Amino acid sequence: MSLPPLTRRRWRNWAGNQRTAGELARPRTVAELAALLRYAGAAGRQVTVVGSGHSFTSIARGADIQIALSGMAGAITRGPTPRTVRVPAGTTLRQLNRWLAAHQLALPNLGDIDAQTVGGAIATGTHGTGARFGGLASQVVELTLVGADGEVRRCSATEQPDLFAAATVGLGALGVVTEVTLRCVAAFVLHADERPVPLAQTLAEFDEYCADNEHVEFYWLPYTEATLVKRNNRAATDSRPMTRLRAWWENDVLQNVALGGVCKAGRAVPAAAPALARLMARAFTPVSYTNRSDRIFTTPRRVRFVELEYALPRAALPAAFAELRRIVARSPQRVLLPVEVRVGAGDDSWLSPAYQRNCAYLAIHQYVGAPYQGYFQAVERACAGLDGRPHWGKLHWRDAESLATAYPRFADFLAVRDRLDPGRVFGNPYLARVLGP
Ligand SMILES: Cc1cc2nc3c(=O)[nH]c(=O)nc-3n(C[C@H](O)[C@H](O)[C@H](O)COP(=O)(O)OP(=O)(O)OC[C@H]3O[C@@H](n4cnc5c(N)ncnc54)[C@H](O)[C@@H]3O)c2cc1C
């Protein structure tokens, strides 16, 4: 079988903080993909699958050859049981959501955006919010993986369960996921309720919010006492759609144009960050509306930023947040973007940051081009000290030695990696740091 052509190209991730000018292969069939992997193994070359490039870490940059699955984008089809769907892994969440809506189905929960590929989102443990909802990987019922030896392997909770527990949040380290079967739910409408709440009240009542609502998150503006609490709950009908004008104002003007302007000003004059945050707090106004679930969960993000996110045991959130506030107050690096707090249910993927524990997710952001390292690293130290686990796709500085103590099944994951990819065809500098050589 012939190899797919290898073309040279410049690549950068969404945030622009990861770049490379390596080779790209775009196989069109599983046979071409298998041939490429066998070639890489024999030639001592390394490959990394790249999705939509929405990770902030170098996880998708790879070392040598990037593989894009866009050439293998087959059709989404119904799965073996009701409300399951088979999805080519290179499909974006946006494409999947459209298909699901047309078939009266939906994913039960989603993160903030829909630009990621299904394969990429699952590989890093991408999640939304909701105390009773796991991340996207917890919706996987079966996946198909092409290993370094070019062999196709299918796994599920009952077929090769160890491979399944490892490969659902697989970091791209075990093989190329070509197809995923996902558990869906009947299409639903969400009612979104967003309102400003003083920080002290949000912190005091957050557990209650999480217990009483299906999906809850809050944004805190550093240097202020302002939070915006977002609650999304299932509604019987789409009876309160947002007008086009209001949607344009909220999603385009406030969340993108105005936010971008404020960030640019703060980057140019960092000392103005607290005053700019107080100005932004005025844009926190109550809104209440309904829409198709994926349209409520996700919003366009045009202001570019870098991000660090930690999954903490739920009970550790107050301590982590208190330390975060001290860090923000002390840090010479002025923070230009809000802090986001979400929650999620525990799951069973060995390297999922939510592995077997309910979590609070603490995410911090900085506008591109503004200094962030000291701030991010101080928050990382605080979160790591509270038994936190970093998001694999978001900036962090942890290495294999420290991560081994954070994940009870870390050694089992490494054993699967050794079995499937002894020659490290899927190796790259990021994986060498977080998993070891
Ligand atoms: C604006 C923005 C908003 C975000 N919002 C959220 C959020 O709400 N919640 C959240 O949890 N995360 C969020 N993220 C992070 C994002 O979801 C993850 O980084 C995700 O992995 C990106 O998917 P991707 O398709 O771009 O994958 P890439 O970043 O291209 O790749 C990520 C990893 O997946 C691997 N991979 C990709 N496809 C395959 C495959 N088919 N088989 C094997 N491995 C594969 C790659 O090798 C790499 O290791 C956000 C990121 C951005 C930029």
The ligand as an ORCA input file, in Angstrom:
! r2SCAN-3c Opt
* xyz 0 1
  C     -10.721     28.792     22.922
  C     -10.570     27.447     23.576
  C     -11.578     26.985     24.408
  C     -11.441     25.741     25.044
  N     -12.465     25.306     25.856
  C     -12.325     24.141     26.530
  C     -13.346     23.676     27.417
  O     -14.396     24.295     27.568
  N     -13.116     22.524     28.103
  C     -11.948     21.826     27.971
  O     -11.788     20.810     28.658
  N     -10.992     22.206     27.105
  C     -11.159     23.334     26.383
  N     -10.176     23.726     25.508
  C      -9.036     22.825     25.267
  C      -9.341     21.869     24.090
  O     -10.614     21.303     24.205
  C      -8.336     20.713     24.064
  O      -7.034     21.199     24.054
  C      -8.569     19.761     22.871
  O      -7.677     18.698     22.969
  C      -8.372     20.430     21.518
  O      -8.837     19.576     20.501
  P      -8.151     19.619     19.051
  O      -9.005     18.884     18.099
  O      -7.782     20.996     18.728
  O      -6.854     18.717     19.357
  P      -5.311     19.114     19.220
  O      -5.028     20.215     20.175
  O      -4.951     19.294     17.807
  O      -4.655     17.766     19.777
  C      -4.774     17.448     21.147
  C      -4.263     16.032     21.396
  O      -5.162     15.089     20.824
  C      -4.438     14.153     20.064
  N      -5.321     13.690     19.001
  C      -6.071     14.443     18.170
  N      -6.767     13.648     17.356
  C      -6.442     12.375     17.679
  C      -6.823     11.110     17.174
  N      -7.697     10.990     16.194
  N      -6.265     10.002     17.717
  C      -5.361     10.104     18.714
  N      -4.976     11.278     19.241
  C      -5.518     12.406     18.719
  C      -3.239     14.916     19.550
  O      -2.190     14.051     19.186
  C      -2.900     15.696     20.794
  O      -2.233     14.848     21.684
  C     -10.280     24.944     24.842
  C      -9.265     25.423     23.999
  C      -9.412     26.658     23.359
  C      -8.321     27.155     22.453
*
